[in-house]
Amino acid sequence: QVQLVESGGGSVQAGGSLRLSCTVSAPTTSMGWFRQVPGKEREGIAARSRGSDATVETYYADSVKGRFTISQDYAKNFLYLQMNSLKPEDTAMYYCAADYAYKYRSNWRLPDQYNYWGRGTQVTVSS
């Protein structure tokens, strides 16, 4: 059983930055960040998949491309999400997810493609 714990959420004004962290108990092939607001579906915003040759594919949702950066420390089993130029519409509960299967452009954003989830960390951006 893979366990994930997110941290780093908080309240920030529009234009500000936050860095989310996720510690994972075991290495996995794919890891991603999702977010969800009440009444809406969980949205994939960034993910990384590491192939058998150790090359990494990185994916971003259009809504965060150029503002958010996903990174990973394999030695320490940490996943990060650097969020810059935050907007009020970025307000959500942010979740870290992991899975042993490789993710492609066609499926990286689908929550049901990830078997392991953290409990989330709240991000609130005020205008």
C-alpha positions as CSV (number, residue, x, y, z in Angstrom):
1,Q,0.0,0.0,0.0
2,V,1.5,3.3,-1.1
3,Q,0.8,6.2,1.3
4,L,0.9,9.9,0.3
5,V,0.8,13.0,2.5
6,E,0.5,16.5,1.1
7,S,1.6,19.7,2.7
8,G,2.2,23.3,1.8
9,G,-1.3,24.6,1.2
10,G,-2.5,27.9,2.7
11,S,-4.0,31.2,1.9
12,V,-2.3,33.7,-0.5
13,Q,-3.3,36.8,-2.4
14,A,-3.7,36.7,-6.2
15,G,-0.3,36.9,-7.9
16,G,1.4,35.1,-5.1
17,S,3.1,31.7,-4.9
18,L,2.9,28.5,-3.0
19,R,4.8,25.2,-3.1
20,L,3.0,22.0,-2.4
21,S,4.9,18.9,-1.3
22,C,3.9,15.3,-1.3
23,T,5.8,12.6,0.5
24,V,5.3,9.1,-0.9
25,S,6.1,5.9,1.0
26,A,7.4,4.0,-2.1
27,P,8.5,4.9,-5.6
28,T,5.9,4.6,-8.3
29,T,6.0,5.0,-12.1
30,S,3.5,7.9,-12.2
31,M,2.7,10.8,-9.9
32,G,0.4,13.7,-10.3
33,W,-1.4,16.6,-8.8
34,F,-5.2,17.0,-8.9
35,R,-7.5,19.6,-7.5
36,Q,-11.2,19.7,-6.7
37,V,-13.7,22.4,-5.7
38,P,-17.0,21.4,-4.1
39,G,-19.6,20.4,-6.6
40,K,-17.1,19.8,-9.4
41,E,-15.1,16.8,-10.6
42,R,-11.5,16.3,-9.6
43,E,-9.2,17.9,-12.2
44,G,-5.8,16.7,-13.2
45,I,-3.4,19.6,-13.4
46,A,0.1,18.1,-13.6
47,A,1.7,14.7,-13.8
48,R,5.0,12.9,-14.4
49,S,5.5,9.4,-15.7
50,R,8.9,7.7,-15.7
51,G,9.6,5.1,-18.4
52,S,11.7,2.0,-18.1
53,D,14.6,3.8,-19.7
54,A,14.3,6.5,-16.9
55,T,13.1,9.2,-19.2
56,V,10.3,11.3,-17.8
57,E,7.2,12.6,-19.5
58,T,5.6,15.7,-17.9
59,Y,2.1,16.8,-18.5
60,Y,0.3,20.0,-17.6
61,A,-3.3,21.2,-17.9
62,D,-3.7,24.3,-20.1
63,S,-5.1,26.1,-17.1
64,V,-1.8,26.0,-15.2
65,K,0.8,25.7,-18.0
66,G,3.4,28.4,-17.6
67,R,2.5,29.1,-14.0
68,F,2.8,25.7,-12.2
69,T,5.8,23.4,-12.2
70,I,5.8,19.8,-11.1
71,S,9.1,18.3,-9.9
72,Q,10.2,15.2,-8.1
73,D,13.0,14.1,-5.8
74,Y,13.4,10.4,-6.4
75,A,16.0,10.0,-3.7
76,K,13.7,11.4,-1.0
77,N,10.4,10.2,-2.5
78,F,9.0,13.7,-2.7
79,L,6.7,15.3,-5.3
80,Y,6.4,19.0,-5.6
81,L,4.1,21.5,-7.2
82,Q,5.5,25.1,-7.5
83,M,2.5,27.4,-8.1
84,N,3.3,30.9,-9.3
85,S,1.0,33.8,-10.4
86,L,-1.9,32.3,-8.5
87,K,-5.4,33.3,-9.4
88,P,-8.7,33.1,-7.3
89,E,-9.8,30.3,-9.7
90,D,-6.9,28.2,-8.4
91,T,-8.7,27.9,-5.1
92,A,-9.3,24.2,-4.4
93,M,-8.3,21.2,-2.4
94,Y,-5.1,19.9,-4.0
95,Y,-4.4,16.1,-4.0
96,C,-1.3,14.1,-4.7
97,A,-1.8,10.8,-6.6
98,A,0.4,7.9,-7.6
99,D,0.2,4.8,-9.7
100,Y,2.5,2.0,-10.9
101,A,1.3,2.3,-14.5
102,Y,2.8,4.6,-17.0
103,K,0.5,7.5,-18.0
104,Y,0.1,8.9,-21.5
105,R,-1.3,12.1,-22.9
106,S,-4.6,10.3,-23.3
107,N,-5.1,9.3,-19.7
108,W,-2.9,11.2,-17.3
109,R,-5.7,13.6,-16.3
110,L,-8.2,10.8,-15.4
111,P,-8.6,10.3,-11.6
112,D,-9.6,6.7,-12.0
113,Q,-6.1,5.9,-13.5
114,Y,-4.4,6.5,-10.2
115,N,-4.7,3.9,-7.4
116,Y,-3.2,5.9,-4.5
117,W,-4.2,9.2,-3.1
118,G,-3.3,11.6,-0.3
119,R,-5.9,13.4,1.8
120,G,-5.4,16.8,0.2
121,T,-4.2,20.2,1.2
122,Q,-6.3,23.4,0.8
123,V,-5.2,26.3,-1.3
124,T,-7.1,29.5,-1.1
125,V,-6.3,32.5,-3.3
126,S,-8.0,35.8,-2.6
127,S,-8.4,38.7,-5.0
